[in-house]
Amino acid sequence: MASTYNWTITRDYIGNGAETGLTGPRNKSRHTANETEFRMYDDDGELYYTGKIWGDFNGFEQLDDYVMPSAGCNIIRLRDPDGTFRTL
C-alpha cells in the first residue's frame, strides 16, 4: 500500500551533503499538495537536515522513517504559513 505522504532532504548539515536528495518512505507515492518545509535537530539542538514533506502527514514521518534511527534526530520543526517554524 502506498503512503499518504512523501518527503525529501534538501540539505544535509552533518554528512558533507551525503543525504541531500534522500527521499522516503520506501512505499511513497507522488504527492504535491500540502507542501511544508521541515528542519530536524538532535537533542542538543544541532541542525542536521532540512527538507520538504507533502501529502497527508502529522509531521513526524521523516523522523520515524529514516532520521531518528540513522542519525539520532529527535526534534522536528515545521514551517507554518506565516513563515515561522514551530517545534512538534
The first five atom37 places (N, CA, C, CB, O) and aatype in JSON, in Angstrom:
{
  "aatype": [12, 0, 15, 16, 18, 2, 17, 16, 9, 16, 1, 3, 18, 9, 7, 2, 7, 0, 6, 16, 7, 10, 16, 7, 14, 1, 2, 11, 15, 1, 8, 16, 0, 2, 6, 16, 6, 13, 1, 12, 18, 3, 3, 3, 7, 6, 10, 18, 18, 16, 7, 11, 9, 17, 7, 3, 13, 2, 7, 13, 6, 5, 10, 3, 3, 18, 19, 12, 14, 15, 0, 7, 4, 2, 9, 9, 1, 10, 1, 3, 14, 3, 7, 16, 13, 1, 16, 10],
  "atom_mask": [
    [1, 1, 1, 1, 1],
    [1, 1, 1, 1, 1],
    [1, 1, 1, 1, 1],
    [1, 1, 1, 1, 1],
    [1, 1, 1, 1, 1],
    [1, 1, 1, 1, 1],
    [1, 1, 1, 1, 1],
    [1, 1, 1, 1, 1],
    [1, 1, 1, 1, 1],
    [1, 1, 1, 1, 1],
    [1, 1, 1, 1, 1],
    [1, 1, 1, 1, 1],
    [1, 1, 1, 1, 1],
    [1, 1, 1, 1, 1],
    [1, 1, 1, 0, 1],
    [1, 1, 1, 1, 1],
    [1, 1, 1, 0, 1],
    [1, 1, 1, 1, 1],
    [1, 1, 1, 1, 1],
    [1, 1, 1, 1, 1],
    [1, 1, 1, 0, 1],
    [1, 1, 1, 1, 1],
    [1, 1, 1, 1, 1],
    [1, 1, 1, 0, 1],
    [1, 1, 1, 1, 1],
    [1, 1, 1, 1, 1],
    [1, 1, 1, 1, 1],
    [1, 1, 1, 1, 1],
    [1, 1, 1, 1, 1],
    [1, 1, 1, 1, 1],
    [1, 1, 1, 1, 1],
    [1, 1, 1, 1, 1],
    [1, 1, 1, 1, 1],
    [1, 1, 1, 1, 1],
    [1, 1, 1, 1, 1],
    [1, 1, 1, 1, 1],
    [1, 1, 1, 1, 1],
    [1, 1, 1, 1, 1],
    [1, 1, 1, 1, 1],
    [1, 1, 1, 1, 1],
    [1, 1, 1, 1, 1],
    [1, 1, 1, 1, 1],
    [1, 1, 1, 1, 1],
    [1, 1, 1, 1, 1],
    [1, 1, 1, 0, 1],
    [1, 1, 1, 1, 1],
    [1, 1, 1, 1, 1],
    [1, 1, 1, 1, 1],
    [1, 1, 1, 1, 1],
    [1, 1, 1, 1, 1],
    [1, 1, 1, 0, 1],
    [1, 1, 1, 1, 1],
    [1, 1, 1, 1, 1],
    [1, 1, 1, 1, 1],
    [1, 1, 1, 0, 1],
    [1, 1, 1, 1, 1],
    [1, 1, 1, 1, 1],
    [1, 1, 1, 1, 1],
    [1, 1, 1, 0, 1],
    [1, 1, 1, 1, 1],
    [1, 1, 1, 1, 1],
    [1, 1, 1, 1, 1],
    [1, 1, 1, 1, 1],
    [1, 1, 1, 1, 1],
    [1, 1, 1, 1, 1],
    [1, 1, 1, 1, 1],
    [1, 1, 1, 1, 1],
    [1, 1, 1, 1, 1],
    [1, 1, 1, 1, 1],
    [1, 1, 1, 1, 1],
    [1, 1, 1, 1, 1],
    [1, 1, 1, 0, 1],
    [1, 1, 1, 1, 1],
    [1, 1, 1, 1, 1],
    [1, 1, 1, 1, 1],
    [1, 1, 1, 1, 1],
    [1, 1, 1, 1, 1],
    [1, 1, 1, 1, 1],
    [1, 1, 1, 1, 1],
    [1, 1, 1, 1, 1],
    [1, 1, 1, 1, 1],
    [1, 1, 1, 1, 1],
    [1, 1, 1, 0, 1],
    [1, 1, 1, 1, 1],
    [1, 1, 1, 1, 1],
    [1, 1, 1, 1, 1],
    [1, 1, 1, 1, 1],
    [1, 1, 1, 1, 1]
  ],
  "atom_positions": [
    [[0.84, -1.18, 0.0], [0.0, 0.0, 0.0], [0.89, 1.25, 0.0], [-0.96, 0.0, 1.22], [1.85, 1.33, 0.76]],
    [[0.56, 2.2, -0.84], [1.34, 3.44, -0.95], [1.08, 4.35, 0.24], [1.01, 4.17, -2.26], [0.0, 4.33, 0.83]],
    [[2.07, 5.14, 0.58], [1.95, 6.07, 1.69], [1.04, 7.24, 1.32], [3.33, 6.58, 2.12], [0.7, 7.43, 0.15]],
    [[0.65, 8.0, 2.32], [-0.17, 9.19, 2.11], [0.67, 10.45, 2.07], [-1.23, 9.3, 3.2], [0.13, 11.55, 2.02]],
    [[1.98, 10.3, 2.1], [2.9, 11.44, 2.14], [4.21, 11.04, 1.46], [3.16, 11.9, 3.6], [4.45, 9.86, 1.21]],
    [[5.04, 12.02, 1.17], [6.42, 11.77, 0.8], [7.26, 12.95, 1.25], [6.56, 11.54, -0.73], [6.74, 14.05, 1.44]],
    [[8.55, 12.72, 1.43], [9.46, 13.75, 1.91], [10.79, 13.64, 1.18], [9.67, 13.64, 3.43], [11.12, 12.6, 0.6]],
    [[11.55, 14.71, 1.21], [12.9, 14.71, 0.67], [13.79, 15.59, 1.54], [12.91, 15.19, -0.8], [13.35, 16.63, 2.04]],
    [[15.02, 15.19, 1.7], [16.01, 16.0, 2.41], [16.65, 16.91, 1.39], [17.08, 15.11, 3.16], [17.21, 16.45, 0.39]],
    [[16.58, 18.22, 1.64], [17.13, 19.2, 0.69], [18.52, 19.67, 1.08], [16.2, 20.38, 0.58], [19.25, 20.2, 0.25]],
    [[18.89, 19.48, 2.35], [20.24, 19.86, 2.77], [20.66, 19.03, 3.97], [20.31, 21.35, 3.1], [19.91, 18.88, 4.94]],
    [[21.86, 18.51, 3.89], [22.47, 17.71, 4.94], [23.59, 18.55, 5.56], [23.03, 16.33, 4.39], [24.56, 18.89, 4.88]],
    [[23.45, 18.89, 6.83], [24.43, 19.74, 7.5], [25.53, 18.96, 8.22], [23.74, 20.63, 8.48], [26.5, 19.56, 8.67]],
    [[25.39, 17.65, 8.33], [26.36, 16.89, 9.13], [27.17, 15.89, 8.33], [25.64, 16.17, 10.22], [28.23, 15.46, 8.8]],
    [[26.72, 15.5, 7.17], [27.38, 14.42, 6.44], [27.97, 14.83, 5.12], [0.0, 0.0, 0.0], [27.94, 14.06, 4.17]],
    [[28.52, 16.04, 5.03], [29.11, 16.52, 3.79], [28.14, 16.43, 2.61], [30.37, 15.74, 3.48], [28.56, 16.25, 1.47]],
    [[26.86, 16.56, 2.9], [25.85, 16.54, 1.85], [25.43, 15.18, 1.38], [0.0, 0.0, 0.0], [24.67, 15.06, 0.42]],
    [[25.91, 14.13, 2.02], [25.65, 12.76, 1.57], [24.17, 12.4, 1.52], [26.37, 11.79, 2.46], [23.75, 11.62, 0.67]],
    [[23.38, 12.97, 2.42], [21.95, 12.62, 2.48], [21.08, 13.57, 1.67], [21.49, 12.61, 3.92], [19.88, 13.34, 1.55]],
    [[21.65, 14.63, 1.11], [20.87, 15.56, 0.3], [20.26, 14.8, -0.88], [21.76, 16.73, -0.2], [20.95, 14.08, -1.59]],
    [[18.96, 14.99, -1.06], [18.25, 14.29, -2.13], [17.6, 13.0, -1.7], [0.0, 0.0, 0.0], [16.84, 12.41, -2.47]],
    [[17.87, 12.54, -0.5], [17.25, 11.32, 0.01], [15.74, 11.53, 0.09], [17.82, 10.93, 1.4], [15.28, 12.58, 0.52]],
    [[14.97, 10.53, -0.33], [13.51, 10.63, -0.3], [12.93, 9.44, 0.44], [12.93, 10.7, -1.72], [13.59, 8.41, 0.61]],
    [[11.71, 9.58, 0.87], [11.05, 8.49, 1.57], [9.55, 8.72, 1.6], [0.0, 0.0, 0.0], [9.08, 9.77, 1.16]],
    [[8.83, 7.78, 2.11], [9.26, 6.47, 2.56], [9.45, 5.52, 1.38], [8.26, 5.89, 3.55], [9.27, 5.91, 0.22]],
    [[9.81, 4.3, 1.67], [10.02, 3.33, 0.59], [8.78, 3.11, -0.26], [10.48, 2.0, 1.16], [8.87, 2.94, -1.47]],
    [[7.63, 3.12, 0.38], [6.37, 2.88, -0.34], [5.68, 4.18, -0.74], [5.43, 2.04, 0.53], [4.45, 4.25, -0.78]],
    [[6.47, 5.21, -1.03], [5.91, 6.52, -1.32], [5.17, 6.52, -2.66], [7.02, 7.59, -1.33], [5.49, 5.76, -3.57]],
    [[4.19, 7.38, -2.73], [3.55, 7.7, -3.99], [3.77, 9.19, -4.21], [2.02, 7.32, -3.98], [4.27, 9.88, -3.32]],
    [[3.42, 9.68, -5.36], [3.7, 11.08, -5.69], [2.64, 11.99, -5.09], [3.77, 11.27, -7.22], [1.48, 11.94, -5.49]],
    [[3.04, 12.83, -4.15], [2.14, 13.82, -3.54], [2.71, 15.2, -3.81], [1.97, 13.58, -2.0], [3.92, 15.4, -3.71]],
    [[1.86, 16.15, -4.14], [2.32, 17.51, -4.4], [1.57, 18.54, -3.57], [2.18, 17.83, -5.87], [2.0, 19.69, -3.5]],
    [[0.48, 18.16, -2.94], [-0.32, 19.1, -2.15], [0.22, 19.2, -0.73], [-1.79, 18.67, -2.13], [0.9, 18.3, -0.24]],
    [[-0.08, 20.31, -0.08], [0.23, 20.5, 1.33], [1.74, 20.46, 1.6], [-0.47, 19.44, 2.16], [2.19, 19.82, 2.55]],
    [[2.51, 21.13, 0.77], [3.98, 21.15, 0.92], [4.37, 21.98, 2.13], [4.66, 21.7, -0.35], [3.87, 23.08, 2.32]],
    [[5.28, 21.44, 2.94], [5.78, 22.12, 4.12], [7.27, 21.86, 4.26], [5.01, 21.66, 5.38], [7.75, 20.75, 4.01]],
    [[8.0, 22.88, 4.67], [9.43, 22.73, 4.94], [9.61, 22.23, 6.36], [10.18, 24.07, 4.72], [8.86, 22.6, 7.26]],
    [[10.62, 21.38, 6.57], [10.94, 20.92, 7.92], [12.43, 21.09, 8.2], [10.53, 19.45, 8.1], [13.25, 21.19, 7.29]],
    [[12.74, 21.12, 9.49], [14.12, 21.13, 9.99], [14.21, 20.07, 11.06], [14.53, 22.55, 10.54], [13.32, 19.94, 11.89]],
    [[15.3, 19.29, 11.05], [15.47, 18.22, 12.02], [16.76, 18.43, 12.81], [15.48, 16.84, 11.32], [17.81, 18.74, 12.26]],
    [[16.64, 18.26, 14.13], [17.72, 18.54, 15.06], [17.96, 17.34, 15.98], [17.4, 19.8, 15.89], [17.08, 16.5, 16.16]],
    [[19.17, 17.28, 16.55], [19.41, 16.3, 17.59], [19.0, 16.89, 18.93], [20.91, 15.86, 17.6], [18.54, 18.03, 19.0]],
    [[19.15, 16.12, 19.99], [18.69, 16.59, 21.3], [19.53, 17.71, 21.89], [18.66, 15.45, 22.26], [19.15, 18.29, 22.91]],
    [[20.67, 18.02, 21.27], [21.47, 19.18, 21.69], [21.09, 20.44, 20.91], [22.95, 18.88, 21.49], [21.65, 21.51, 21.14]],
    [[20.13, 20.31, 20.0], [19.68, 21.45, 19.21], [20.5, 21.7, 17.96], [0.0, 0.0, 0.0], [20.35, 22.74, 17.33]],
    [[21.38, 20.76, 17.59], [22.18, 20.93, 16.37], [21.33, 20.57, 15.14], [23.47, 20.05, 16.44], [20.72, 19.5, 15.08]],
    [[21.32, 21.48, 14.17], [20.57, 21.25, 12.94], [21.28, 20.2, 12.1], [20.4, 22.57, 12.15], [22.46, 20.36, 11.76]],
    [[20.57, 19.13, 11.77], [21.13, 18.05, 10.95], [20.66, 18.14, 9.5], [20.76, 16.7, 11.53], [21.47, 18.06, 8.57]],
    [[19.34, 18.31, 9.31], [18.78, 18.26, 7.96], [17.65, 19.28, 7.8], [18.26, 16.85, 7.65], [16.95, 19.62, 8.76]],
    [[17.49, 19.76, 6.57], [16.28, 20.48, 6.18], [15.68, 19.73, 5.0], [16.59, 21.99, 5.8], [16.37, 18.99, 4.31]],
    [[14.39, 19.93, 4.8], [13.74, 19.23, 3.7], [12.31, 19.7, 3.51], [0.0, 0.0, 0.0], [11.88, 20.71, 4.07]],
    [[11.58, 18.94, 2.71], [10.17, 19.22, 2.42], [9.37, 17.94, 2.57], [9.99, 19.82, 0.99], [9.87, 16.84, 2.32]],
    [[8.12, 18.11, 3.0], [7.2, 16.98, 3.1], [5.89, 17.4, 2.44], [6.97, 16.55, 4.6], [5.49, 18.55, 2.54]],
    [[5.23, 16.45, 1.76], [3.99, 16.7, 1.04], [2.96, 15.64, 1.42], [4.22, 16.72, -0.48], [3.31, 14.57, 1.92]],
    [[1.7, 15.97, 1.17], [0.62, 14.99, 1.33], [-0.08, 15.12, 2.66], [0.0, 0.0, 0.0], [-0.16, 16.2, 3.24]],
    [[-0.58, 13.98, 3.14], [-1.31, 13.9, 4.4], [-0.35, 13.36, 5.46], [-2.6, 12.99, 4.27], [-0.02, 12.17, 5.44]],
    [[0.09, 14.21, 6.36], [1.12, 13.83, 7.33], [0.86, 14.51, 8.66], [2.51, 14.19, 6.81], [0.11, 15.48, 8.74]],
    [[1.51, 13.98, 9.72], [1.4, 14.63, 11.03], [2.68, 15.37, 11.39], [1.08, 13.59, 12.1], [2.7, 16.12, 12.37]],
    [[3.75, 15.16, 10.62], [4.99, 15.9, 10.84], [6.14, 15.07, 11.37], [0.0, 0.0, 0.0], [7.29, 15.51, 11.31]],
    [[5.87, 13.9, 11.9], [6.92, 13.06, 12.47], [7.36, 11.94, 11.52], [6.45, 12.46, 13.77], [8.26, 11.17, 11.86]],
    [[6.75, 11.84, 10.35], [7.02, 10.72, 9.46], [8.48, 10.59, 9.07], [6.19, 10.85, 8.23], [9.03, 9.49, 9.1]],
    [[9.13, 11.69, 8.7], [10.52, 11.6, 8.27], [11.44, 11.19, 9.42], [10.98, 12.92, 7.7], [12.46, 10.54, 9.18]],
    [[11.09, 11.55, 10.65], [11.86, 11.08, 11.81], [11.69, 9.57, 11.95], [11.41, 11.8, 13.1], [12.67, 8.84, 12.13]],
    [[10.45, 9.1, 11.89], [10.17, 7.68, 12.07], [10.73, 6.84, 10.92], [8.68, 7.45, 12.18], [11.27, 5.76, 11.15]],
    [[10.61, 7.34, 9.69], [11.05, 6.58, 8.52], [12.55, 6.43, 8.43], [10.55, 7.24, 7.27], [13.04, 5.37, 8.04]],
    [[13.28, 7.45, 8.78], [14.71, 7.43, 8.49], [15.6, 8.05, 9.55], [14.94, 8.11, 7.22], [16.5, 7.4, 10.07]],
    [[15.36, 9.3, 9.87], [16.37, 10.11, 10.55], [16.59, 9.74, 12.0], [15.99, 11.54, 10.46], [17.74, 9.75, 12.45]],
    [[15.56, 9.42, 12.75], [15.79, 9.08, 14.16], [16.64, 7.81, 14.28], [14.45, 8.88, 14.89], [17.61, 7.81, 15.04]],
    [[16.31, 6.74, 13.56], [17.14, 5.54, 13.71], [18.56, 5.69, 13.17], [16.48, 4.39, 13.02], [19.49, 5.1, 13.73]],
    [[18.75, 6.47, 12.11], [20.07, 6.51, 11.48], [20.95, 7.65, 11.99], [19.92, 6.64, 10.0], [22.17, 7.49, 12.04]],
    [[20.36, 8.79, 12.36], [21.18, 9.95, 12.73], [20.95, 10.43, 14.15], [20.9, 11.07, 11.79], [21.71, 11.26, 14.64]],
    [[19.94, 9.93, 14.82], [19.7, 10.34, 16.19], [18.92, 11.63, 16.35], [0.0, 0.0, 0.0], [18.88, 12.19, 17.44]],
    [[18.3, 12.12, 15.28], [17.47, 13.32, 15.4], [16.21, 12.97, 16.18], [17.1, 13.89, 14.0], [15.63, 11.9, 16.01]],
    [[15.79, 13.89, 17.03], [14.56, 13.66, 17.77], [13.73, 14.94, 17.92], [14.88, 13.09, 19.12], [12.73, 14.94, 18.65]],
    [[14.12, 16.0, 17.25], [13.36, 17.26, 17.26], [13.07, 17.63, 15.82], [14.14, 18.41, 18.0], [13.95, 17.61, 14.97]],
    [[11.82, 17.99, 15.57], [11.45, 18.43, 14.23], [10.66, 19.73, 14.34], [10.61, 17.34, 13.49], [9.84, 19.91, 15.24]],
    [[10.95, 20.61, 13.42], [10.23, 21.88, 13.33], [9.66, 22.0, 11.93], [11.16, 23.09, 13.66], [10.35, 21.74, 10.95]],
    [[8.38, 22.38, 11.85], [7.7, 22.59, 10.59], [7.46, 24.07, 10.37], [6.36, 21.82, 10.54], [7.2, 24.82, 11.31]],
    [[7.56, 24.49, 9.11], [7.3, 25.9, 8.78], [5.79, 26.12, 8.72], [7.97, 26.3, 7.42], [5.08, 25.41, 8.0]],
    [[5.32, 27.09, 9.47], [3.91, 27.49, 9.44], [3.67, 28.42, 8.27], [3.5, 28.17, 10.77], [4.62, 28.96, 7.71]],
    [[2.41, 28.63, 7.89], [2.11, 29.52, 6.77], [2.65, 30.94, 6.92], [0.64, 29.58, 6.58], [2.88, 31.62, 5.92]],
    [[2.84, 31.39, 8.17], [3.37, 32.75, 8.38], [4.89, 32.8, 8.26], [2.94, 33.26, 9.75], [5.47, 33.87, 8.41]],
    [[5.54, 31.65, 7.99], [6.98, 31.61, 7.8], [7.79, 31.24, 9.03], [0.0, 0.0, 0.0], [8.99, 31.01, 8.92]],
    [[7.16, 31.19, 10.19], [7.88, 30.8, 11.39], [7.92, 29.28, 11.51], [7.23, 31.42, 12.65], [7.08, 28.58, 10.93]],
    [[8.88, 28.78, 12.25], [8.99, 27.34, 12.48], [8.47, 27.03, 13.87], [10.45, 26.84, 12.31], [8.78, 27.74, 14.83]],
    [[7.69, 25.97, 13.98], [7.2, 25.52, 15.28], [7.71, 24.12, 15.55], [5.64, 25.55, 15.34], [7.8, 23.28, 14.65]],
    [[8.05, 23.88, 16.8], [8.53, 22.58, 17.22], [7.35, 21.66, 17.49], [9.43, 22.7, 18.47], [6.39, 22.05, 18.17]],
    [[7.41, 20.47, 16.96], [6.35, 19.48, 17.21], [6.63, 18.73, 18.49], [6.21, 18.5, 16.04], [5.85, 17.86, 18.88]]
  ]
}
